[in-house]
Amino acid sequence: METRKIGSLEVSVVGLGCNNFGRRVDEDGTRRVIDASLDAGVTFFDTADIYGETDSETFLGRILAGRRDRVVLATKFGMEVAPDKVGAAPDYVHRAVRDSLARLQMDHIDLYQLHEPDPTVPIADTLAAMNELVRDGLVREIGCSSFTAAQQREAADAVAAGAARFVSVQNELSLLERADETNGLAGAAELGLAYIPYFPLASGVLTGKYRRGQAPPEGTRLAYYEESVSDEEFDKVDAYARLAEDGGHTLLELAIGWLLSHAAVASVITGATKPEQIEANVAASTWRLNEEAMAAVAALG
């Protein structure tokens, strides 16, 4: 599989989003998905301390035992794990990383990300603490999530000379949610950050599994969260599907290929609850849109 860079890290262009583990997927199911991912050449695994109420990290630690060298492991901190475990204050940064390392049963984290901005803490203070993690060998690279272009620039300006800086930003971006294309993605390109889109398939809507006027199939993300797809969204999906088919491709190939056709995008992290979803996502990752196809997508936006 093609790889790209997140700072010094080499990652597969299709990553595994681990937010379902411990919530929609038990440990046995998690193992099956992870085994399928490794077999398919997926090396980038992205989790967070809050996923599955910390079970995602715990499952990953047990399942990856003896295979740590095969993955680039990313996790996040900052959202509320417990009333006294939240935010980006320096003391908590140190506590959070050690909690994650204990659950993961690992001696270091490859990419440690601030899950969301903390307006109560100066970003310079958080960055200083995260730099200490890098200095101490607990973390290889640091990144952020849900940061606007302005917040990315603020963080870049706040880094002390010679200290670790954010090398990545993870924001929501998909064919159905394109607002960040001119904000966070543009900021990442300007600053040289690796961009990691989450919800790239819009909760599975861009796989074509949902049908207008029909309830979401049992076991799907939309059924689990009792969500629905609007007529406007179905209209967009239909238009994208026609565009893909006209070029001899599937909707899934367009959804992933469009993201990977942006130079700043390092890896498309797709969630999975079943091994066959991994296989489909990897198979769909080889198309890179030319200028004409990118313009056609832009016209549908």
VEXVEX-586352 format. One record per residue (C-alpha): residue number from 1; x, y negated, z negated. Coordinates in steps of 0.001 Angstrom, whole numbers, plus 524288, in hexadecimal, padded with zeros to 5 digits. Layout:
# residues N
   seq      xx      yy      zz
   NUM       X       Y       Z
...
//
This chain:
# residues 301
   seq      xx      yy      zz
     1   80000   80000   80000
     2   80461   7F211   80288
     3   809D6   7EAE5   7F6C6
     4   80AF5   7DC93   7F35D
     5   8116D   7D4C0   7E890
     6   80C51   7CF65   7DBC7
     7   8184C   7C848   7D6FE
     8   822B7   7D2DB   7D5F1
     9   81888   7DDBB   7D62B
    10   815C8   7E5F4   7E245
    11   80761   7E9D0   7E2B9
    12   7FE58   7F14F   7EBB9
    13   7F535   7E899   7F396
    14   7E9BE   7F04C   7EE2B
    15   7E99B   7F02F   7DF63
    16   7E115   7F6FC   7D56F
    17   7D854   7EE86   7CD0B
    18   7D686   7F574   7C005
    19   7CAE9   7EE08   7BA70
    20   7C1E3   7F9DE   7BBC7
    21   7CA37   802AF   7B33D
    22   7C481   804AE   7A5C5
    23   7B7D1   7FE64   7A9E6
    24   7B206   804D9   7B5E7
    25   7BC56   80F84   7B6DE
    26   7C08B   818BC   7ABED
    27   7CE73   81DA3   7AA07
    28   7CD03   8298E   7B2D0
    29   7C73D   82139   7BDA2
    30   7D1FE   81737   7BBBB
    31   7DC39   821CB   7BD5A
    32   7D622   8261F   7CA37
    33   7D62A   81841   7CF7E
    34   7E431   815DA   7CB25
    35   7E8F3   822B6   7D0F5
    36   7E254   81F67   7DDDC
    37   7E851   811CD   7DDA5
    38   7F614   816E8   7DBB0
    39   7F417   82137   7E631
    40   7EF9B   8168B   7EFA8
    41   7FB65   80DE7   7ED23
    42   7F4CB   803DF   7E45D
    43   7FF21   7FED5   7DB06
    44   7F90F   7F262   7D57B
    45   7EFC0   7F469   7CA07
    46   7E8ED   7E8A8   7C406
    47   7E21E   7E941   7B6D6
    48   7DF80   7E072   7AB1E
    49   7DED6   7E1DE   79C72
    50   7D014   7DFAD   79C74
    51   7CCC3   7E9C5   7A6E9
    52   7C4DF   7F4E6   7A156
    53   7C633   7EE75   79401
    54   7D4DB   7F197   794B3
    55   7D277   7FF9B   7997F
    56   7D760   7FC72   7A732
    57   7E517   7F9F8   7A203
    58   7E437   805C3   7990B
    59   7E006   80EC8   7A416
    60   7EABD   8099F   7ACEC
    61   7F4EE   80BE9   7A274
    62   7F133   81A13   7A0B8
    63   7EF19   81D26   7AF12
    64   7FB87   81691   7B3F1
    65   8043C   81D1F   7A9D5
    66   80FC6   822A7   7B141
    67   80C25   81AF6   7BD75
    68   80EFC   80D14   7B8F8
    69   81961   80B3A   7C35F
    70   80F5B   80D45   7CE32
    71   80734   80139   7CB18
    72   8081C   7F293   7C9FA
    73   7FF82   7F01F   7BE31
    74   7F897   7E324   7BC5B
    75   7F01F   7DF7C   7B0DB
    76   7EA21   7D320   7AB52
    77   7E78D   7CC5D   79E62
    78   7DFEC   7C0A1   799B4
    79   7D1A5   7C499   79A3A
    80   7CB7B   7C8A0   78D66
    81   7CF43   7D632   788D1
    82   7CAA6   7D2EA   77B11
    83   7C78C   7C631   773F9
    84   7D5C8   7C51D   76FBC
    85   7DB4F   7CA12   77CA1
    86   7D8C7   7BFE2   78701
    87   7DF2B   7B47C   78DCF
    88   7ECB9   7B067   7920C
    89   7F333   7AB20   785B3
    90   80183   7AF39   784C1
    91   7FFBF   7B7D2   778B7
    92   7F4AC   7BF1A   77F46
    93   7FC61   7C0D6   78BDF
    94   80651   7C8D0   78430
    95   7FBCE   7D06A   77CF2
    96   7F3FD   7D34C   78948
    97   7FF81   7D8A7   790F6
    98   80372   7E1CE   78611
    99   7F56A   7E697   784B6
   100   7F4DC   7E95B   7934F
   101   80208   7F034   7934A
   102   7FD8D   7F8F4   78829
   103   7F120   7FCC6   78F62
   104   7F87E   7FEBC   79C1D
   105   80345   80681   79558
   106   80D27   7FED8   79D52
   107   8192B   7F6F0   799FC
   108   81662   7EC31   7A3C2
   109   80BBD   7E652   7AC4F
   110   80F38   7E318   7BA57
   111   805C6   7D7AD   7BC21
   112   7FFD5   7D12A   7B030
   113   7F4DD   7C7BD   7B372
   114   7ED93   7BD41   7AC04
   115   7DF8E   7C194   7AEBE
   116   7D9BA   7B3E8   7AED5
   117   7DDEB   7A615   7AB68
   118   7DD5D   7A29D   79CF8
   119   7D9F7   79425   79BFB
   120   7DD65   79411   78D6F
   121   7EBC2   7973C   78FB0
   122   7F56B   78F63   797EF
   123   7F995   797DE   7A354
   124   807C9   79488   7A057
   125   80679   79B40   79311
   126   8009B   7A786   7991B
   127   80B1A   7A7EF   7A391
   128   815D2   7A68D   79964
   129   8106D   7B23F   79201
   130   80F0C   7BA3D   79E69
   131   81D0F   7B6CE   7A1F2
   132   8213D   7BCBA   79500
   133   81A93   7C964   798E9
   134   8227C   7C990   7A571
   135   82EF4   7C63F   79E19
   136   82C68   7D167   79484
   137   82A2F   7DB47   79F73
   138   81BEA   7DDB1   79C04
   139   81717   7D7DC   7A8D5
   140   81D4E   7D717   7B650
   141   814F1   7CC78   7BCA5
   142   809EE   7C389   7B838
   143   7FDAE   7BEFA   7BF31
   144   7F096   7B888   7BD35
   145   7E25B   7BAE4   7C0A9
   146   7D6D2   7B214   7C38E
   147   7DFC2   7A64D   7C575
   148   7DC10   79B9A   7CEFC
   149   7E639   7958C   7D7D3
   150   7E744   78A0B   7CE65
   151   7E96F   79330   7C2D6
   152   7F3BA   79AA6   7CA83
   153   7FAFD   78DF5   7CD22
   154   7F9D3   789EF   7BEDC
   155   7FFD6   796D9   7BABA
   156   80ABF   7959B   7C4BF
   157   80DFA   787FA   7BFBD
   158   80DF3   78C97   7B18A
   159   8186C   7971D   7B2E0
   160   82510   7944B   7ABD1
   161   83193   794A2   7B3C0
   162   83615   7A28E   7B5EB
   163   82A19   7A88A   7AF78
   164   820B9   7B28D   7B50F
   165   815B0   7ACDA   7BD07
   166   80905   7B247   7C246
   167   80BBC   7BA49   7CE73
   168   7FD8C   7BDAC   7D153
   169   7EF8A   7B95D   7D01B
   170   7E3E0   7C289   7CFEB
   171   7D700   7BC67   7D40B
   172   7CA3A   7C0C2   7DA15
   173   7CA48   7C0D9   7E8E4
   174   7C2B2   7C8AA   7F2E2
   175   7BB4F   7C6C2   7FF8A
   176   7AF46   7C3E7   7F742
   177   7B616   7BB36   7ED54
   178   7BF3C   7B269   7F4E4
   179   7BF9D   7A627   7EC84
   180   7CD5E   7A901   7E7A6
   181   7D2A3   7A976   7F584
   182   7D47A   79AAB   7F53F
   183   7D7BD   799E3   7E6CD
   184   7DF31   7A477   7DF9D
   185   7E3EB   7AB6E   7EBEA
   186   7E87E   79EB2   7F1E7
   187   7EF46   79B28   7E52C
   188   7F629   7A83C   7E4B9
   189   7FB04   7A69D   7F2A2
   190   7FFFF   798F9   7EF7C
   191   80733   79D54   7E332
   192   80C24   7AA47   7E866
   193   80402   7B27F   7DF0D
   194   7FF41   7C010   7E26B
   195   7F07B   7BFE6   7E354
   196   7E8E7   7CBA0   7DE24
   197   7DA70   7CB68   7E1DC
   198   7D100   7D20B   7D893
   199   7C33D   7D697   7DC2D
   200   7C83A   7D7A3   7EA43
   201   7BCBA   7E03C   7EE26
   202   7B293   7D80A   7E6E4
   203   7AEC2   7E301   7DD9B
   204   7AE13   7EC86   7E8FC
   205   7A4F9   7E444   7F14D
   206   7AF88   7E34F   7FBC7
   207   7B085   7F21C   7FCE9
   208   7A306   7F2B1   80313
   209   79DAA   7FBC8   7F88C
   210   79220   7F300   7F53B
   211   785FA   7F165   7FD99
   212   77C9A   7E607   7FE69
   213   76FE0   7E8DD   7F757
   214   77533   7F4F1   7F071
   215   77977   7F682   7E25D
   216   7882F   7F82A   7E084
   217   78BEB   8069E   7E0A7
   218   78D62   80CF6   7D35F
   219   79B2A   80C31   7CE27
   220   79EF5   7FFFF   7D5CA
   221   7A3DA   7F3A6   7CF62
   222   79780   7EBF5   7D295
   223   78EF0   7F6A2   7CCE5
   224   79762   7F735   7C0AC
   225   79642   7E890   7BE6A
   226   78844   7E7A1   7C380
   227   78C38   7DDA2   7CDB5
   228   78703   7DB72   7DB56
   229   78B31   7D60E   7E881
   230   78424   7CA2F   7EDD6
   231   77EB1   7C94C   7FBA2
   232   788A4   7BEB6   7FE87
   233   793B1   7C7D5   7FA8A
   234   78E0D   7D2DC   802BE
   235   78D71   7C98D   80E55
   236   79BF3   7C69F   80CAA
   237   79F43   7D502   80B19
   238   797E4   7D82F   81798
   239   79F2A   7CD83   81EE1
   240   7AC5F   7D239   819F0
   241   7A8E0   7E048   81D4B
   242   7A5A3   7DC54   82B55
   243   7B276   7D4E5   82C63
   244   7BA0A   7E0BA   82788
   245   7B2F0   7EA22   8308F
   246   7B54F   7E156   83C4E
   247   7C3D0   7E2F5   839B0
   248   7C2F9   7F19A   83792
   249   7C421   7F0D2   828D7
   250   7BBCE   7F335   81CDA
   251   7B695   7E94B   81331
   252   7BFDF   7EEC0   808E5
   253   7CB74   7ECFB   81208
   254   7C764   7DEEA   81465
   255   7C5BA   7DC19   805DA
   256   7D33F   7E11F   8025C
   257   7DA13   7DD35   80EFD
   258   7D554   7CF29   80E1F
   259   7DB29   7CDB6   80095
   260   7E818   7D3E8   8046E
   261   7E8DF   7CB02   8104C
   262   7EB85   7BFB9   806F8
   263   7FA32   7BF07   804EC
   264   7F8FA   7BB81   7F687
   265   7F103   7C7A0   7F338
   266   7F9C2   7D1F1   7ED1C
   267   7F04B   7DCD7   7E9BA
   268   7E1AB   7DEF2   7EAA1
   269   7DD94   7E525   7DDD0
   270   7D1CE   7EDAD   7E043
   271   7CA57   7F435   7D55B
   272   7C6E1   8027E   7D684
   273   7BED2   80C55   7CF02
   274   7C151   817CE   7D83B
   275   7CD6B   81CE3   7DF59
   276   7C6E8   81BD7   7ECAF
   277   7C5AC   80D20   7EAEB
   278   7D470   80C3D   7E9BC
   279   7D62A   813C4   7F661
   280   7CC93   80AF2   7FD8F
   281   7D2D9   7FE64   7F89B
   282   7E088   802C0   7FC39
   283   7DC1E   80733   809BA
   284   7D5B9   7F9EC   80BE3
   285   7E1DC   7F20C   80890
   286   7E971   7F25A   81553
   287   7E227   7E828   81D71
   288   7E7DE   7DA6A   81DFC
   289   7DF1D   7D08C   82497
   290   7E48E   7C840   82F97
   291   7E1C1   7B9B6   830D0
   292   7D584   7BC1E   838D3
   293   7CFD7   7C58B   82EC8
   294   7D359   7BC76   8238B
   295   7CC85   7B14C   82AA2
   296   7C085   7B9D3   82CA4
   297   7C007   7BCB9   81E10
   298   7C1AC   7AE4E   81AFD
   299   7B642   7AB0E   823DD
   300   7AD89   7B41B   81C06
   301   7B132   7ADF0   80F0F
//
